[in-house]
Amino acid sequence: MKVTKLFLIPPLVFVSIFIIYPVAEMIYLSFTTWTGFTPPRFIGLRNYDFLLKDPIFNVALINNFVWVIVFLVVNNFLGLMLAGAIDILGRRTGMFFRTAIYISVLLPNAVISLLFVALYDPNIGLIDSFFNTIGLTALGSTQ
């Protein structure tokens, strides 16, 4: 066995523990009745029969399909059309729109980072003033 194949062991263990086992357990428990205190008792497809007869489940299933269609298909289609339209534009105009779209992606992260810098500021930050109010001065306030 090559050494490079050894690098596959940790991800396979991780996937087995955190994905495959919980999914298998979920499938097993879906065929049982279980309160959490008693041992699971096998009841077959009765849970699925009960679920499919529930009118709220049917409405929720239709709503989920609508969300999938709108946010996967329509959103990707519009994004692809926008990318194609920007690509067709001239070099300067296309560069302007690419920059505008990229700034709209970066701006919220920059604002959030500045907000947290202000919150943690030892002189004017809300977190430090809260700690000072309750008698804690461990953040190194200069007040």
FENWONOR-V639093 format. One record per residue. N is the residue number from 0. RES is the residue in three letters. OMEGA is omega as a letter, one per 40 degrees, with the letter a starting at -180 (* if undefined). Layout:
n->N res->RES omega->OMEGA
n->N res->RES omega->OMEGA
This chain:
n->0 res->MET omega->i
n->1 res->LYS omega->a
n->2 res->VAL omega->a
n->3 res->THR omega->i
n->4 res->LYS omega->i
n->5 res->LEU omega->i
n->6 res->PHE omega->i
n->7 res->LEU omega->a
n->8 res->ILE omega->a
n->9 res->PRO omega->i
n->10 res->PRO omega->i
n->11 res->LEU omega->i
n->12 res->VAL omega->i
n->13 res->PHE omega->a
n->14 res->VAL omega->i
n->15 res->SER omega->a
n->16 res->ILE omega->a
n->17 res->PHE omega->i
n->18 res->ILE omega->a
n->19 res->ILE omega->a
n->20 res->TYR omega->i
n->21 res->PRO omega->i
n->22 res->VAL omega->i
n->23 res->ALA omega->i
n->24 res->GLU omega->i
n->25 res->MET omega->i
n->26 res->ILE omega->i
n->27 res->TYR omega->a
n->28 res->LEU omega->i
n->29 res->SER omega->i
n->30 res->PHE omega->a
n->31 res->THR omega->i
n->32 res->THR omega->a
n->33 res->TRP omega->i
n->34 res->THR omega->a
n->35 res->GLY omega->a
n->36 res->PHE omega->i
n->37 res->THR omega->i
n->38 res->PRO omega->i
n->39 res->PRO omega->i
n->40 res->ARG omega->a
n->41 res->PHE omega->i
n->42 res->ILE omega->i
n->43 res->GLY omega->a
n->44 res->LEU omega->a
n->45 res->ARG omega->i
n->46 res->ASN omega->a
n->47 res->TYR omega->i
n->48 res->ASP omega->i
n->49 res->PHE omega->a
n->50 res->LEU omega->a
n->51 res->LEU omega->i
n->52 res->LYS omega->a
n->53 res->ASP omega->a
n->54 res->PRO omega->i
n->55 res->ILE omega->i
n->56 res->PHE omega->i
n->57 res->ASN omega->i
n->58 res->VAL omega->i
n->59 res->ALA omega->i
n->60 res->LEU omega->i
n->61 res->ILE omega->i
n->62 res->ASN omega->i
n->63 res->ASN omega->i
n->64 res->PHE omega->i
n->65 res->VAL omega->i
n->66 res->TRP omega->i
n->67 res->VAL omega->a
n->68 res->ILE omega->a
n->69 res->VAL omega->a
n->70 res->PHE omega->i
n->71 res->LEU omega->a
n->72 res->VAL omega->a
n->73 res->VAL omega->a
n->74 res->ASN omega->i
n->75 res->ASN omega->i
n->76 res->PHE omega->a
n->77 res->LEU omega->i
n->78 res->GLY omega->i
n->79 res->LEU omega->i
n->80 res->MET omega->i
n->81 res->LEU omega->i
n->82 res->ALA omega->i
n->83 res->GLY omega->i
n->84 res->ALA omega->i
n->85 res->ILE omega->i
n->86 res->ASP omega->a
n->87 res->ILE omega->a
n->88 res->LEU omega->i
n->89 res->GLY omega->a
n->90 res->ARG omega->a
n->91 res->ARG omega->a
n->92 res->THR omega->i
n->93 res->GLY omega->i
n->94 res->MET omega->i
n->95 res->PHE omega->a
n->96 res->PHE omega->i
n->97 res->ARG omega->i
n->98 res->THR omega->a
n->99 res->ALA omega->i
n->100 res->ILE omega->a
n->101 res->TYR omega->i
n->102 res->ILE omega->i
n->103 res->SER omega->i
n->104 res->VAL omega->a
n->105 res->LEU omega->a
n->106 res->LEU omega->i
n->107 res->PRO omega->i
n->108 res->ASN omega->i
n->109 res->ALA omega->i
n->110 res->VAL omega->i
n->111 res->ILE omega->i
n->112 res->SER omega->i
n->113 res->LEU omega->i
n->114 res->LEU omega->i
n->115 res->PHE omega->i
n->116 res->VAL omega->i
n->117 res->ALA omega->i
n->118 res->LEU omega->a
n->119 res->TYR omega->a
n->120 res->ASP omega->a
n->121 res->PRO omega->a
n->122 res->ASN omega->a
n->123 res->ILE omega->a
n->124 res->GLY omega->i
n->125 res->LEU omega->a
n->126 res->ILE omega->i
n->127 res->ASP omega->i
n->128 res->SER omega->i
n->129 res->PHE omega->i
n->130 res->PHE omega->i
n->131 res->ASN omega->i
n->132 res->THR omega->a
n->133 res->ILE omega->i
n->134 res->GLY omega->i
n->135 res->LEU omega->i
n->136 res->THR omega->a
n->137 res->ALA omega->a
n->138 res->LEU omega->i
n->139 res->GLY omega->a
n->140 res->SER omega->i
n->141 res->THR omega->a
n->142 res->GLN omega->*
